[in-house]
């Protein structure tokens, strides 16, 4: 039975860590487009950020003020274009 020991310099180890970190930061998961959500729609959370409002506010607007929305499997989505038009029409 033989034992092999390897010795690497500090510079070699730092370079290896740099390469690994570079690959990790450049790595992106492929975006899976689902058939359920058309690409021009945003989620309810994204819509609240887009409009600078809270989640309860967007729910209230959706239920009581006819905010245009789409329901896919119990999840609500909004079109940015329709949200902008809704805001323009409601401003007086």
Secondary structure, DSSP 8 states (H G I E B T S, - for coil): ---------HHHHHHHHHHHHHHHHH--------SSS-TTEEEHHHHHHHHT--HHHHHHHHHHS----EEETTEEEEEHHHHHHHHHHH--
